[in-house]
Amino acid sequence: MKRFVFFVLVFLVGIGCSSPTGSTNNGAVANTTGNVQNTNTGPAKPLPSPSNKFTAADIAQLKWIEGTWRGMDGDKPFYERYKLEGTTLIVDSLREDGSVDGDPGKPFELKDGEFGKTEGPLRSAASEITDTSVQFVSAVPGKGNSFRFEKQPHGWNAILEWPATAEKQARQKVHKMEPWEPKK
């Protein structure tokens, strides 16, 4: 189940971007409870493309995301460990005791200047990396997902947004990730 939450968090949800107030340019309202909020929006903005110009120095800026974290999906906690090994970010879903839940996570890797994960049509890659955030967008036009990780004073936020479609309103989900120690 924890493994499923991670894949939902990272691969099955959409367009991540946020302002410091927790609102996005498209009117979606952020929250830290893991609940989805719907909003009415205007025309969808074009999404940025993945960059193929990243270097090892860019990936090193993500050192802040290393650690073991607890997030909430509504009232259900989930646990993850993030570790940088050179230009690879390894993400594992964990059980409450700290052991890996399922198979080891597939890493985000720097390859030919692109930093991302290969997941077929759900392949995501970074469009922007700073010392306080990383934005991932779909690497396959019209497919996949986008999400943003933003450093906060006591952890970080995973910000997931879905754009408006003909069938659904734009919506956003924010998972507040806090430092976590497994129960021994």
C-alpha positions as CSV (number, residue, x, y, z in Angstrom):
1,M,0.0,0.0,0.0
2,K,2.8,2.4,0.9
3,R,4.4,1.7,-2.5
4,F,1.2,2.5,-4.2
5,V,0.9,5.8,-2.4
6,F,4.4,6.8,-3.7
7,F,3.6,5.9,-7.3
8,V,0.4,7.8,-7.0
9,L,2.3,10.7,-5.5
10,V,5.0,10.8,-8.1
11,F,3.6,9.3,-11.3
12,L,-0.2,9.4,-11.4
13,V,-0.7,13.0,-10.6
14,G,-0.2,16.2,-12.4
15,I,1.2,19.5,-12.9
16,G,3.1,20.9,-9.9
17,C,3.8,24.6,-9.3
18,S,3.0,26.8,-6.4
19,S,3.4,30.3,-5.1
20,P,4.4,31.1,-1.6
21,T,0.8,31.7,-0.6
22,G,-0.3,28.2,-1.7
23,S,-2.2,29.4,-4.7
24,T,-1.3,28.6,-8.3
25,N,-1.6,30.8,-11.3
26,N,-4.6,28.8,-12.5
27,G,-6.6,29.4,-9.3
28,A,-6.2,26.0,-7.7
29,V,-5.9,26.3,-3.9
30,A,-3.2,24.4,-2.1
31,N,-3.6,22.7,1.2
32,T,-1.4,20.5,3.4
33,T,-4.0,17.9,4.3
34,G,-3.5,15.8,1.1
35,N,-7.0,16.6,0.0
36,V,-7.8,17.5,-3.6
37,Q,-9.4,20.9,-4.2
38,N,-11.2,21.7,-7.4
39,T,-11.2,25.1,-9.0
40,N,-12.6,26.8,-12.1
41,T,-9.9,28.1,-14.4
42,G,-9.3,29.7,-17.7
43,P,-7.5,28.2,-20.6
44,A,-4.7,25.8,-19.7
45,K,-1.2,27.2,-19.9
46,P,1.4,25.3,-21.9
47,L,3.6,23.2,-19.8
48,P,7.4,23.6,-19.8
49,S,9.4,20.9,-21.6
50,P,12.0,18.8,-19.8
51,S,15.5,20.3,-19.9
52,N,18.4,18.3,-21.4
53,K,21.0,20.7,-20.0
54,F,21.3,19.5,-16.4
55,T,24.7,18.8,-14.9
56,A,26.0,17.0,-11.8
57,A,26.2,20.4,-10.1
58,D,22.4,20.9,-10.7
59,I,21.6,17.6,-9.1
60,A,23.8,18.4,-6.1
61,Q,21.5,21.3,-5.4
62,L,18.9,18.7,-4.3
63,K,20.8,17.6,-1.2
64,W,18.0,19.2,0.9
65,I,15.6,16.4,-0.1
66,E,17.7,13.6,1.4
67,G,16.3,11.9,4.4
68,T,13.4,9.9,5.7
69,W,10.0,11.5,5.5
70,R,6.4,11.1,6.5
71,G,3.7,12.5,4.4
72,M,-0.1,12.4,4.7
73,D,-2.6,11.4,2.1
74,G,-5.8,12.6,3.7
75,D,-5.7,10.9,7.1
76,K,-3.4,8.1,5.9
77,P,0.4,8.5,6.6
78,F,3.0,7.2,4.1
79,Y,6.8,7.0,4.5
80,E,9.6,7.6,2.1
81,R,13.4,7.7,2.0
82,Y,15.3,9.9,-0.5
83,K,19.0,9.5,-1.1
84,L,21.4,11.1,-3.6
85,E,24.1,8.9,-4.9
86,G,26.1,11.1,-7.3
87,T,23.6,12.1,-10.0
88,T,21.0,9.6,-9.0
89,L,18.1,10.2,-6.6
90,I,16.9,7.0,-5.1
91,V,13.4,7.0,-3.6
92,D,12.1,4.1,-1.5
93,S,8.6,3.7,0.0
94,L,8.8,2.5,3.6
95,R,6.7,0.6,6.1
96,E,6.1,2.1,9.5
97,D,9.1,0.1,10.9
98,G,11.4,1.8,8.4
99,S,11.9,-1.3,6.2
100,V,11.5,-1.0,2.4
101,D,7.9,-1.6,1.3
102,G,8.0,-3.7,-1.8
103,D,10.8,-3.6,-4.4
104,P,13.4,-0.8,-4.2
105,G,12.3,2.4,-5.9
106,K,13.3,3.2,-9.4
107,P,15.7,6.1,-9.3
108,F,15.6,9.5,-10.9
109,E,18.8,9.6,-13.0
110,L,20.8,12.2,-14.9
111,K,21.3,10.9,-18.5
112,D,22.4,12.9,-21.4
113,G,21.5,16.1,-19.5
114,E,18.0,15.0,-18.6
115,F,17.1,14.2,-14.9
116,G,14.1,12.0,-14.6
117,K,12.6,8.5,-14.5
118,T,11.8,6.2,-17.3
119,E,8.3,4.9,-17.0
120,G,7.1,4.5,-20.6
121,P,4.3,6.9,-21.4
122,L,4.4,8.2,-17.8
123,R,8.0,9.2,-18.0
124,S,8.7,12.4,-16.1
125,A,11.8,14.6,-16.2
126,A,12.9,17.9,-14.6
127,S,12.3,21.2,-16.3
128,E,13.8,23.2,-13.5
129,I,16.1,22.6,-10.6
130,T,17.1,25.2,-8.0
131,D,18.6,24.9,-4.5
132,T,15.0,25.0,-3.0
133,S,12.8,23.1,-5.6
134,V,12.6,20.7,-8.5
135,Q,9.8,20.8,-11.1
136,F,9.1,17.6,-13.0
137,V,7.0,17.6,-16.1
138,S,5.8,14.9,-18.6
139,A,8.6,13.9,-20.9
140,V,6.0,12.5,-23.3
141,P,3.8,15.2,-24.8
142,G,0.2,14.8,-23.8
143,K,1.0,11.9,-21.4
144,G,2.3,11.4,-17.9
145,N,2.4,13.7,-15.0
146,S,4.0,16.8,-13.5
147,F,4.8,17.6,-9.9
148,R,7.0,19.9,-7.8
149,F,9.0,19.4,-4.7
150,E,9.6,22.6,-2.7
151,K,11.9,22.9,0.3
152,Q,10.2,24.3,3.4
153,P,11.7,25.4,6.8
154,H,10.9,22.0,8.4
155,G,10.7,19.6,5.5
156,W,9.3,20.0,2.0
157,N,6.1,19.9,0.1
158,A,5.1,17.7,-2.8
159,I,2.8,19.7,-4.9
160,L,0.6,17.9,-7.4
161,E,-1.7,19.5,-9.9
162,W,-4.0,18.3,-12.5
163,P,-4.9,20.8,-15.3
164,A,-8.5,21.4,-16.3
165,T,-9.8,19.1,-19.0
166,A,-13.1,19.0,-20.8
167,E,-14.3,16.5,-18.2
168,K,-12.7,17.8,-15.0
169,Q,-11.8,21.1,-13.3
170,A,-8.2,21.9,-12.4
171,R,-7.3,20.6,-9.0
172,Q,-4.3,20.4,-6.7
173,K,-3.0,18.2,-3.9
174,V,-0.2,19.1,-1.5
175,H,1.6,16.6,0.7
176,K,3.6,18.1,3.5
177,M,6.7,16.0,4.0
178,E,8.1,16.1,7.5
179,P,11.3,14.5,8.9
180,W,10.5,11.0,10.3
181,E,12.1,8.4,12.5
182,P,10.9,4.8,12.1
183,K,9.5,3.1,15.1
184,K,12.0,0.6,16.5
